[in-house]
Amino acid sequence: MTAQRPRTYDPPRPRTVTVDGARVACWESGPPGAEPVVLLHGYPADHQCWRHQVPPLSERYRVVTPDLLGWGASDRPLHLSFDYGTEVARLGRLLDALGLDSVNLAGHDYGGFLALGLAQTHPARVRRLAILNSRAHATFTRRWYAVFSLVGLVGRTPALRSPATRLPYAALHRRAFAPLVRAGHLDPRVLDGYVGWMATPEGRRWLLHYFGDYRTPARPELRRGLGDIACPTAVVWGRADPYLSPAIATGLAASVPGAELTLLDGAGHWVMDERPDAVTAALGRLLERTTPIG
């Protein structure tokens, strides 16, 4: 199979909003008065992970792609908390800052984790929901559960945190992304945006601060609430994800009423890069579905 050339687009200048006293960079495309679609990136990406989907979706919708607080071009405050409940509530405050009462919400990886939390705690704010290769209500495969648990322990332990700020996080992440770059799915310039900031002492300190608040175990309260999600929902997954089992996807589709499941062969975790057209099509089908009345 011939490697797919990386797609790029020239995004508009970011709009900056203030959330919890910190600066969040957001990119907007499409007709200003159109129905809003908010696309949330995962770890350790930024808004550019949606670069394939934004142009076609913005032909019809107002598409907003933020760099979540701490990532990409947004601020990395060390004085704020990044535990799950705070992050979900912060997502609601981001929508407030953007002047958006309710949105179509799609999230990949960590973004999907936050999107699911918002859909459950503030269902009136989510018109339609898409979750792509995310831990969602569950958690990582055994190896990566151990890795993220260890990094979280380091972030919570002052005696370990200080020496850990000298580790080459940017280089380690580049190595993890190398297969995607070699396959032609990821432009090195986009990867620079994802991980370049980790090469600075300030970036490394924030990364450990973030993981100090992060918790790896599954979230039973999210699992219990899946059957109560009333909005149209899409679950999109690369079958070959080494981090997050497709069993999470099938569990979501079986538990969320009326959820549409799209399992993609030949794709792993970075499904928007590896199968961009299929992801765009799945999102398009979701956006055509009728939302509940009332």
N, C-alpha and C positions, 0 to 999 in steps of 0.2 A: 504494500500500500504506500502510495506517495505521501510524504509528510506534508501537512497542511501549512501554508505560509501563515505566520502570525498576522492577525488583523489588528489594525490600529485605527483610532479615530482621533480627531483633533477636538478635545472637549472645550467647551466655553470656559471663560475664566470662572473660578469658583466664587460662590457666594459664601460669605462668612457669617455665621450666626453664633450667638453666645449661649452656652448651656452650662449650668452650674458654675458660672463665672469664667469658663474657659472657651477658647475659640474652636469651633467646628467648621471645617471646610466642606462645602456641598456643591455639587455640580448639577445643573438643571438643563434639560433639553426638551424640546417639543413645544406645542402650543400652550401659552401661559394659562388659558382657561380650561384646558383639557383635564380629563380625569387623572388624578395623581397616582403614580406608581413609584414606590420607594424600594430601591434595591440595596440590600445590606451585604457588605463583604464579610469574609471570614478571616481567620487567622492564617498567616500574618499579612494578608493582602490589604488592598485599599480599593477605592472606587474603580480603578482600572480593570479589576477582575471582570467587570460587566461590559468591557469595551466592545464585545461582539453584539451584545443584546441591546445596548442603548440606541444605536442608530435606527434599527427597524422599529423598535417600540416607540421611539419618540416621533415617528411619523404621525402617530395618532394620540399618544398620551403625553402628559407632562411627567417626565422621568427625572427622579431625583436620586443621585448616588452620593451619599455622604462618605467621608472618611470618619469612621467612628472615633470618639474621643480617645486619644492615645495612639492612633494609627495614621499612617500616611502624612498628609499635610496638616492634620489637626494638632492641637496642643497635647502635650504629655505631662499633665500635672501630677506631681508626687503627693499633693495634699488631699486628693480626692480618693474615695473608695471605689473599687471595681468589683465588688461582690455581685452575685447574680441579681438579687432583688434590686440593688441600686442601679445596675445597668439596664434592667428592663424598665424601671421607672424613668431613667435618664432618656431612654428611647422615646418615651411619651413626651418628655420635655423638649426633645429635639423636634418632634412633630409640632409642638406648640410654637417653638421658635420659628419654624417654617410657615406657620399659619395654616396648618393642615389638621382639620378635625378628624377625618378618617381617610384611609389610603388603601390602595392595593399594595400588599407587603410581601416581598420575596427576600429570602435570606439564604446565603450559602454558609455552611460550616458554623462558626460562632454567630454569624448574622442570623442563621436559621434558628439557633438556640434562643436568641433574644426575640425573634419574631414570634416564635411559639409562645413564649412567656407573655408577650404583649397581647396576643390573640386570646389568651386565657384570662388575663387579669383585666383587660379593657376591650372586650369583644366589639363594642360599638365603634372602635377606632380602626378596625381591620375589615375592609370590604371583602377582600379575597386574600388568600394566604398561599404562598409557595415555599416549600422547604426543600433545599437541595443539599445532599451529602452533609448532613448535620448530625451532631450528637443528639439533638432534639431532647426527647424524654429519657434517653438511654446514655451510653457512654462509649468509650473507645475500645478497640481491640486490645487484647491483654498487653502486648508489648508497649503500645502507645499510652495506655492507662498508666503503666509503670513510669514511663518517661515524664508525662505531664504531672503525675503525682510527685515525682522527685523534684522537678523544677519548682512546683508549688511549695514543697517543704523548704527548699533553699530560700525562696522568697520570703517565707515567714520566719526564718531563723537568722537573727542578726549576725551570729558568728560565721555563718555560711555565706550570707548575702554579700558581704564586703569582698571576699576573694572571688566570688562568682561574677562580679561586675567586670572582671578582666578577661572573661572567656570570649572566644571569637564567634559570637552569635550570628553575625552577618554571614561569615564564611560557612558556618554550619547550615544555615538556611539555604544559602546558594547551592550547597552540595545536594540538599534535599530536592531542590527544584531543577537540578541539572538534567534529569531525563526529560522533563517537559520542554526545556530549552533545546536539547538535542533533537527532539522530535519535531521541532518547528512550531510548537503550540504556544510558546511564551517568548516574547521579545525581551532580550536582556535589559533594555531600557525600562520596561515595565517592572522587571524584577528589581532593578535598582530602587525604584520607588517603594517596593514592598519592604526591602530589608536594608537599604543603605543607611538609614538612620540608626540601625543597631550597631554600626561601627563606631559610634560616638559614645563617650562615657555617660552622657546624659541619657541617651537612648537605652543603653544597657541597664542603667539604674531604673528607668521607668519600666522596662520589660520585667525585671524581677519584682518591682512593686506590684505590677499587674498580676503576676502569677502568685504573689503572696495572698491575694484576695480570691484567687480562682480555686474552685473545688471540682475534683474529678468525678466523684460518684454520681450514679444515675439519680434522676430527680423523680421520685415516686409521685409527687404532687402533680407534675406535668403529665405523667402517665394516666393518673386518675382523671384528669380533665380532658383527655382527648375526645371522649364521646360527647362532650358538651360543645365542641367547636361547631358552630352553625354556618360559618361562611364557606363559600366554595373554596376547595383546597386542592392543591397539586403537590405531589411528592415526586421529585425528579432525582435520579440516582445513577451514578456510574457503578456498574456491578463490581469493578475491580478495585474498589477503594481499599487501601491497606489500613486506613485509620478507623473507618466507620463502616461496620458491616451492613450489607443490603438487608439484613434482618430488621434493622431499624426502620428502613423504608417500608417493608412489607407490614411491620407492626403498626406504623403510622396509617398506612392505607386501610388496614383492617379495622382500625379503631376510630378514625375520624369519619363521621358520616359523609358518604358521597365523595370521598377523596379519590382523585385520579392518580394512578401510579404509573410513572414512566421509568422503566429500568433500561439503561443503555449499555449495550455491549461495547467493548473496545474503549471504555472510559473508566478512569479511576476517580480520585477525589476531586480533581480540577475539571469537573464536567463541563463548565462553561467554556473552557479552552479546548477541551478534547472533542466535544460534540456541540459546537456552538449553535448550529442550525436547529438541532433537535431540541436544545434547551429553549431557544427563542420560540419554536413552534409550541412547546408545552406551555410556556408562559402566555402565548397568544391564545391558546385554547382556554386557559383559565380566565383570561380577561374577557372572553366572550360569554362566560357563564353568568347567569342571572343571580344577583345577590338577593338574600332574603328580604321580604317586604316588612317594613315596620321597625 
